[in-house]
Amino acid sequence: MPLTPEEKDTFKRDGALVRRGLVAPELAGRAASLIEAWYRDHLKADDIPAYSQRTFAPELGSHPDILALYADTGAAELATDLLGDTLPVTTAQIQIRVSESEFPDVQPEKPMHVDGVSCPHLDPRELRTFSLLVGVVLSDVSSAQDGALHYQPGGHHTMADWFRTQWSLGMTEQVPPEVDQERGMALLGAPGDVLLMHHLVPHSVGRNLTLFPRVMAYFRVSHPNHPRRRLEALRDPWLDYPSLAAAPQPTVDKE
């Protein structure tokens, strides 16, 4: 089912929306079982910091049961609905927030950032940006203390202005101070829920104070022209979104 006009308005205003239950339980279950087996058999505490910066279970990123979360669920259709056309998605990032009771003090809270810009593990002059983040929830997240993703609705506008007026390639700051100080909204959900989030929406990741790991699969989706205009896309939030570029900005309800 394509995005409704109301969903497109929400995305343009907030830079994010959630489709509940988009991934069928059997697809989510197969992917979660794969990751659970890897977690049980292969994860070592010493590897967690590096995996947290890139991806857990890198050998599973292109597994058919993981890619099916995007290709076989309607998520790809929704991405195309926003971007008009997309480059092929051939791998996923698997992110796990480990339980602090099982792995204490190895996975601190991840600060506010925009993916692929001034990453601490990369040369700050290198951009690894994209257009749209598609995140699939693979474990229950009922509280902000469950290792939840925290994102700032509307932050894509703030970030685009900062990239346009204050930021330059090579700076090590990932976000401006006022964005860094915000906590953001916790993404709560159940297995099968799907987040669509504009690349420019700043986000962080909290600590997991539950007894179980929190698992997400992320797909980085790009407009076909994005690799040739990464800097321009940081400064113009709708450059990669032709279907939204001409639409008026939705008004924000005031209490």
Secondary structure, DSSP 8 states (H G I E B T S, - for coil): ----HHHHHHHHHHSEEEETT-S-HHHHHHHHHHHHHHHHHH--GGGHHHHHHS-BSGGGTT-HHHHHHHHTSSHHHHHHHHHSS-------EEEEE-BTTTSTTSS--EEEE-TTSS-TTS-TT-----SEEEEEE-S-B-STTBT-EEE-TTHHHHHHHHHHHT--TT---SS-HHHHT---EE--B-TT-EEEEETTS-EEE--B-SSS-EEEEEEEE--TTGGG-HHHHHH-TTTT-HHHHTS--------
